[in-house]
Amino acid sequence: MSNEITLPEVQEFIAGFWYHYDQGHFEELASRIGDEMEYVSRSDSGNCPFEELLAAELHGGEQTLAWLTQHRNENPYPLRHHATNIFRTGVSGEVTTARFYLYVNQVTNKVPFDVSSGVVDVGIRRGEGGLVFTSMSVVLDAEDSIPFAEYRTKNSAAVVSGS
């Protein structure tokens, strides 16, 4: 894959974004969100009990930053977002795409515990001041885990039926 944005740059950029998000450094977030930003967030089922807290479909950097700011302010501190298994998935013009797992934890009764996990797809390009997101799609895990063979069969049936 030929690309000016290297994997280490992508990894450092994503890690920095989530650190600044968790700490509420909203000016830092603003510098990392492109004007053309497309942001989508939902659960894997699309109808989990707390869907209204995480669901968003946003267009533009200002709208995305406003939602992320409100969302962060409504959630506890400390809250930690961990991006793992980051890899590039392609290049289209000046945009590099990447995918990673997202794991989130918080502290209750002085003990860290799991809040959420999911899969994130992003688009990143070079901006005037450094890298910026052009898109982010967050799909959080909300369905109970089942044996993979059962999931594969269920998923294949849904694709065949067009759902």
C-alpha positions, 0 to 999 in steps of 0.5 A: 500500500503506497501512502504518505500517511504511515501506520505509525502516524495513523496510530499516534494520531488516533491515540492522541485523539482519544486521549484528548477526548477523554481529558476534555481537551476540546480545542485539541479535538477541533484541530483533529477534525476536518471540515468535511467530517462525516461521523456515525455512531450506533450499536451493532443492533441499532436498538440497544437499551441505550441507543439514544445515548450513542447514536449519531449521524453528523455532517461537518466538523462543527456539528461533529465537535459539538456532539462529541463535546456534549457527549463527553460532558455527559459521561463520567470521568475518568473514562478511557478509550483504547484504540487497539489493532489499528491497521490501514485499509486503503487509500483514496486520493489524499485520504487514508482509511483505517480500522481498529477496535475500540475498548472503553472503561471507567472506574466505579467503587475504585475499580476499573470496569468495562463499559463498551467495545466496538469497531471503528472505521476512519478516514484521515488526511493531512491538513494544514496543522497536521492530520485530520479525520474526514470520517469516523464510523463507530459501531459499538458491541451491544449484542450478547456473544454467541458461538462464531459458527452460529453468528456466521449462519445467522449473518449469512441468512440475513444477507440472503434474505436482504435484511 
